[in-house]
Amino acid sequence: MSSGKILVVDDDQNICELLRLYIEKEGFDVVIANDGRKALELFDAENPDLILLDIMLPELDGWQVCREIRKKSQCPIIMLTAKGEVFDKVLGLELGADDYVVKPFEAKEVIARIKAVLRRLNKNTDDTIKEVKYDKLSINLTNYELKVNGVQIDTPPKEMELIYHLASNPNRVFTRDQLLDEVWGFDYYGDSRTVDVHVKRLREKLEGVSDKWALKTVWGVGYKFEVKE
């Protein structure tokens, strides 16, 4: 019995075949695209459970493919990148990637990342409605809706997950590393700028909404959702 379908997108056919070998051994079906346009076609045709997406691709690059998919789907995306720069990692996560693996990689590491991302996804698909409410604020993670004064505010998935996580644990201080681990769910190689970027964007949406709660920086430690008694 298949564990699901993985779309592998890379212009290096050797990498694709190596990944196919390991992924199929784990019980998944594999479909392969060698360029960005084909990736989008196959995504629509095959409805995969997860995408392994290289950044440097012919036709459309991985960033563009990620953007297009995020317009219509929350299908998990793991970026494959030969680039280790902080900027690339942050950009990938801001565009909605769920994880990334830097080349050269061990195939076993990629399998572990696939399983971890799918596990997290399955945890989030139970029937409980995940919603927290405060004065003039409603955060519904089941529908991915953030409402301020009853008006829905356009909010990317990771921002939603971050504010939900903080607001579900009022007045608890989280370090950046804890947030990366608990919201993004993987080791971010010690770089935590992406948390700051997401908090800054949330602040722009939530600043001054209510005097009963606030998204606070705890200097030298991290962040908390502060609720005043």
DRENDO-1510 file (C-alpha; in Angstrom, 1 decimal, always signed):
<recs>
REC; n; res; u; v; w
REC; 1; MET; +0.0; +0.0; +0.0 .
REC; 2; SER; +1.4; +3.4; -1.0 .
REC; 3; SER; +2.2; +6.0; +1.7 .
REC; 4; GLY; +1.4; +8.8; -0.7 .
REC; 5; LYS; +2.8; +10.5; -3.8 .
REC; 6; ILE; +5.9; +12.7; -4.0 .
REC; 7; LEU; +6.7; +15.1; -6.9 .
REC; 8; VAL; +10.5; +15.4; -7.4 .
REC; 9; VAL; +11.5; +18.5; -9.3 .
REC; 10; ASP; +15.2; +18.7; -10.3 .
REC; 11; ASP; +17.0; +19.2; -13.7 .
REC; 12; ASP; +19.7; +16.7; -12.7 .
REC; 13; GLN; +18.4; +13.3; -13.8 .
REC; 14; ASN; +20.9; +11.4; -11.6 .
REC; 15; ILE; +19.6; +13.1; -8.5 .
REC; 16; CYS; +16.0; +12.4; -9.5 .
REC; 17; GLU; +16.7; +8.7; -10.1 .
REC; 18; LEU; +18.6; +8.4; -6.8 .
REC; 19; LEU; +15.7; +10.0; -4.9 .
REC; 20; ARG; +13.2; +7.9; -6.7 .
REC; 21; LEU; +15.0; +4.7; -5.6 .
REC; 22; TYR; +15.1; +5.7; -1.9 .
REC; 23; ILE; +11.6; +7.2; -1.9 .
REC; 24; GLU; +9.9; +4.3; -3.6 .
REC; 25; LYS; +11.7; +1.9; -1.1 .
REC; 26; GLU; +9.7; +3.8; +1.6 .
REC; 27; GLY; +6.4; +3.0; -0.1 .
REC; 28; PHE; +5.7; +6.3; -1.8 .
REC; 29; ASP; +4.8; +6.8; -5.5 .
REC; 30; VAL; +7.2; +9.2; -7.3 .
REC; 31; VAL; +6.6; +11.5; -10.2 .
REC; 32; ILE; +9.5; +13.5; -11.7 .
REC; 33; ALA; +9.7; +16.9; -13.5 .
REC; 34; ASN; +13.0; +18.3; -14.9 .
REC; 35; ASP; +11.9; +21.9; -15.3 .
REC; 36; GLY; +9.6; +24.4; -13.6 .
REC; 37; ARG; +6.8; +24.4; -16.2 .
REC; 38; LYS; +6.5; +20.6; -16.2 .
REC; 39; ALA; +6.5; +20.7; -12.4 .
REC; 40; LEU; +3.4; +22.9; -12.4 .
REC; 41; GLU; +1.7; +20.7; -15.0 .
REC; 42; LEU; +2.4; +17.5; -13.0 .
REC; 43; PHE; +1.3; +19.2; -9.8 .
REC; 44; ASP; -2.1; +19.9; -11.3 .
REC; 45; ALA; -2.3; +16.4; -13.0 .
REC; 46; GLU; -1.0; +14.2; -10.2 .
REC; 47; ASN; -2.1; +16.0; -7.0 .
REC; 48; PRO; +1.0; +15.0; -5.0 .
REC; 49; ASP; +1.2; +14.8; -1.1 .
REC; 50; LEU; +4.6; +16.6; -1.0 .
REC; 51; ILE; +7.0; +18.3; -3.4 .
REC; 52; LEU; +10.8; +18.1; -3.4 .
REC; 53; LEU; +11.7; +21.3; -5.3 .
REC; 54; ASP; +15.1; +22.3; -6.6 .
REC; 55; ILE; +15.7; +26.1; -6.9 .
REC; 56; MET; +17.9; +26.3; -10.0 .
REC; 57; LEU; +15.6; +25.0; -12.8 .
REC; 58; PRO; +15.1; +25.7; -16.5 .
REC; 59; GLU; +11.9; +27.4; -17.7 .
REC; 60; LEU; +10.7; +28.6; -14.2 .
REC; 61; ASP; +13.0; +28.6; -11.2 .
REC; 62; GLY; +12.0; +27.0; -7.8 .
REC; 63; TRP; +11.0; +30.3; -6.3 .
REC; 64; GLN; +8.5; +30.9; -9.1 .
REC; 65; VAL; +7.1; +27.4; -8.9 .
REC; 66; CYS; +6.7; +27.7; -5.1 .
REC; 67; ARG; +4.9; +31.0; -5.6 .
REC; 68; GLU; +2.5; +29.6; -8.2 .
REC; 69; ILE; +1.7; +26.5; -6.1 .
REC; 70; ARG; +1.1; +28.6; -2.9 .
REC; 71; LYS; -1.5; +30.6; -4.8 .
REC; 72; LYS; -3.7; +27.5; -4.9 .
REC; 73; SER; -2.4; +24.9; -2.5 .
REC; 74; GLN; -0.9; +24.3; +0.9 .
REC; 75; CYS; +0.8; +21.0; -0.3 .
REC; 76; PRO; +4.1; +20.7; +1.7 .
REC; 77; ILE; +7.2; +21.8; -0.2 .
REC; 78; ILE; +10.8; +20.9; +0.7 .
REC; 79; MET; +13.3; +23.0; -1.2 .
REC; 80; LEU; +16.5; +21.4; -2.5 .
REC; 81; THR; +19.2; +24.0; -2.8 .
REC; 82; ALA; +22.9; +24.1; -3.5 .
REC; 83; LYS; +23.0; +27.5; -2.0 .
REC; 84; GLY; +23.6; +27.8; +1.8 .
REC; 85; GLU; +23.2; +31.6; +2.1 .
REC; 86; VAL; +20.9; +32.9; +4.8 .
REC; 87; PHE; +19.0; +35.0; +2.3 .
REC; 88; ASP; +17.9; +31.9; +0.3 .
REC; 89; LYS; +16.7; +30.0; +3.4 .
REC; 90; VAL; +14.7; +33.0; +4.6 .
REC; 91; LEU; +13.2; +33.7; +1.2 .
REC; 92; GLY; +12.2; +30.0; +0.7 .
REC; 93; LEU; +10.5; +30.0; +4.1 .
REC; 94; GLU; +8.8; +33.3; +3.5 .
REC; 95; LEU; +7.4; +32.0; +0.2 .
REC; 96; GLY; +5.8; +29.1; +2.1 .
REC; 97; ALA; +8.3; +26.3; +1.9 .
REC; 98; ASP; +8.0; +23.8; +4.8 .
REC; 99; ASP; +11.6; +22.8; +4.9 .
REC; 100; TYR; +14.8; +22.8; +2.9 .
REC; 101; VAL; +17.8; +20.6; +2.3 .
REC; 102; VAL; +21.2; +21.9; +1.2 .
REC; 103; LYS; +23.0; +19.9; -1.5 .
REC; 104; PRO; +25.0; +17.7; -1.4 .
REC; 105; PHE; +22.7; +15.7; +0.8 .
REC; 106; GLU; +22.3; +12.2; +2.0 .
REC; 107; ALA; +19.2; +10.5; +0.5 .
REC; 108; LYS; +18.4; +9.2; +4.0 .
REC; 109; GLU; +18.3; +12.8; +5.3 .
REC; 110; VAL; +15.8; +13.7; +2.6 .
REC; 111; ILE; +13.6; +10.7; +3.5 .
REC; 112; ALA; +13.7; +11.7; +7.2 .
REC; 113; ARG; +12.6; +15.3; +6.3 .
REC; 114; ILE; +9.8; +14.0; +4.1 .
REC; 115; LYS; +8.5; +11.8; +6.9 .
REC; 116; ALA; +8.8; +14.7; +9.5 .
REC; 117; VAL; +6.9; +17.1; +7.3 .
REC; 118; LEU; +4.1; +14.6; +6.5 .
REC; 119; ARG; +3.9; +13.7; +10.2 .
REC; 120; ARG; +3.4; +17.3; +11.2 .
REC; 121; LEU; +0.8; +17.7; +8.5 .
REC; 122; ASN; -1.2; +14.6; +9.7 .
REC; 123; LYS; -1.1; +16.0; +13.2 .
REC; 124; ASN; -2.9; +19.1; +11.9 .
REC; 125; THR; -5.6; +17.2; +10.1 .
REC; 126; ASP; -7.7; +16.0; +13.1 .
REC; 127; ASP; -11.3; +17.2; +13.5 .
REC; 128; THR; -10.7; +19.6; +16.4 .
REC; 129; ILE; -11.3; +23.2; +15.5 .
REC; 130; LYS; -8.1; +25.1; +16.3 .
REC; 131; GLU; -9.1; +28.6; +17.3 .
REC; 132; VAL; -8.1; +31.2; +19.9 .
REC; 133; LYS; -9.9; +34.4; +20.6 .
REC; 134; TYR; -9.0; +37.6; +22.4 .
REC; 135; ASP; -10.3; +41.1; +22.4 .
REC; 136; LYS; -11.0; +42.1; +18.7 .
REC; 137; LEU; -8.8; +39.2; +17.6 .
REC; 138; SER; -9.7; +35.7; +16.3 .
REC; 139; ILE; -7.0; +33.2; +15.1 .
REC; 140; ASN; -8.5; +30.1; +13.4 .
REC; 141; LEU; -5.8; +27.7; +12.3 .
REC; 142; THR; -8.4; +25.2; +11.0 .
REC; 143; ASN; -9.4; +27.6; +8.2 .
REC; 144; TYR; -6.2; +29.6; +8.3 .
REC; 145; GLU; -8.2; +32.8; +9.0 .
REC; 146; LEU; -6.9; +35.8; +11.0 .
REC; 147; LYS; -9.7; +38.3; +11.9 .
REC; 148; VAL; -9.2; +41.7; +13.5 .
REC; 149; ASN; -12.4; +43.4; +14.5 .
REC; 150; GLY; -14.3; +40.8; +12.6 .
REC; 151; VAL; -12.5; +41.6; +9.3 .
REC; 152; GLN; -10.3; +38.9; +7.8 .
REC; 153; ILE; -6.7; +39.9; +7.3 .
REC; 154; ASP; -4.7; +38.3; +4.5 .
REC; 155; THR; -2.0; +36.3; +6.3 .
REC; 156; PRO; +0.5; +33.7; +4.9 .
REC; 157; PRO; +0.4; +30.2; +6.4 .
REC; 158; LYS; +3.6; +30.4; +8.5 .
REC; 159; GLU; +2.5; +33.7; +10.0 .
REC; 160; MET; -0.8; +32.1; +11.0 .
REC; 161; GLU; +0.9; +29.1; +12.6 .
REC; 162; LEU; +3.3; +31.4; +14.5 .
REC; 163; ILE; +0.7; +33.7; +15.9 .
REC; 164; TYR; -1.6; +30.8; +16.7 .
REC; 165; HIS; +1.3; +29.1; +18.6 .
REC; 166; LEU; +2.2; +32.2; +20.6 .
REC; 167; ALA; -1.5; +33.1; +21.3 .
REC; 168; SER; -2.3; +29.5; +22.4 .
REC; 169; ASN; +0.4; +29.9; +25.1 .
REC; 170; PRO; -0.3; +33.4; +26.5 .
REC; 171; ASN; +2.5; +35.1; +28.5 .
REC; 172; ARG; +4.9; +32.2; +27.8 .
REC; 173; VAL; +8.2; +33.4; +26.4 .
REC; 174; PHE; +9.6; +31.4; +23.5 .
REC; 175; THR; +13.2; +31.6; +22.2 .
REC; 176; ARG; +13.7; +32.0; +18.4 .
REC; 177; ASP; +15.1; +28.4; +18.4 .
REC; 178; GLN; +12.0; +27.0; +20.1 .
REC; 179; LEU; +9.7; +28.8; +17.6 .
REC; 180; LEU; +11.7; +27.4; +14.7 .
REC; 181; ASP; +11.5; +23.9; +16.2 .
REC; 182; GLU; +7.8; +24.1; +17.2 .
REC; 183; VAL; +6.4; +26.1; +14.3 .
REC; 184; TRP; +8.7; +25.3; +11.4 .
REC; 185; GLY; +9.6; +21.9; +12.9 .
REC; 186; PHE; +13.2; +21.6; +11.8 .
REC; 187; ASP; +16.7; +22.6; +12.7 .
REC; 188; TYR; +17.3; +25.9; +11.0 .
REC; 189; TYR; +21.1; +25.7; +11.2 .
REC; 190; GLY; +21.3; +28.3; +14.0 .
REC; 191; ASP; +19.8; +31.1; +11.8 .
REC; 192; SER; +16.7; +32.7; +13.3 .
REC; 193; ARG; +16.2; +35.8; +11.1 .
REC; 194; THR; +13.1; +34.3; +9.6 .
REC; 195; VAL; +11.3; +34.4; +13.0 .
REC; 196; ASP; +12.1; +38.1; +13.3 .
REC; 197; VAL; +10.8; +38.8; +9.8 .
REC; 198; HIS; +7.5; +36.9; +10.5 .
REC; 199; VAL; +7.0; +38.7; +13.9 .
REC; 200; LYS; +7.6; +42.1; +12.2 .
REC; 201; ARG; +4.9; +41.4; +9.6 .
REC; 202; LEU; +2.5; +40.2; +12.3 .
REC; 203; ARG; +3.1; +43.4; +14.3 .
REC; 204; GLU; +2.3; +45.5; +11.3 .
REC; 205; LYS; -1.1; +43.7; +11.1 .
REC; 206; LEU; -1.8; +43.7; +14.9 .
REC; 207; GLU; -0.2; +46.9; +16.3 .
REC; 208; GLY; -2.6; +49.0; +18.3 .
REC; 209; VAL; -5.7; +46.7; +17.8 .
REC; 210; SER; -6.3; +46.2; +21.5 .
REC; 211; ASP; -4.7; +47.3; +24.8 .
REC; 212; LYS; -5.6; +43.9; +26.4 .
REC; 213; TRP; -2.9; +41.9; +24.6 .
REC; 214; ALA; +0.3; +42.5; +22.6 .
REC; 215; LEU; +3.0; +40.7; +20.6 .
REC; 216; LYS; +6.0; +41.4; +22.7 .
REC; 217; THR; +9.8; +41.1; +22.3 .
REC; 218; VAL; +11.6; +39.9; +25.4 .
REC; 219; TRP; +15.0; +41.3; +24.8 .
REC; 220; GLY; +17.9; +38.8; +24.7 .
REC; 221; VAL; +15.4; +35.9; +24.8 .
REC; 222; GLY; +12.6; +35.9; +22.2 .
REC; 223; TYR; +8.9; +36.6; +21.9 .
REC; 224; LYS; +5.6; +36.2; +23.8 .
REC; 225; PHE; +2.0; +36.9; +23.3 .
REC; 226; GLU; +1.3; +39.1; +26.4 .
REC; 227; VAL; -2.2; +39.1; +27.8 .
REC; 228; LYS; -3.0; +41.8; +30.4 .
REC; 229; GLU; -5.2; +40.7; +33.3 .
</recs>
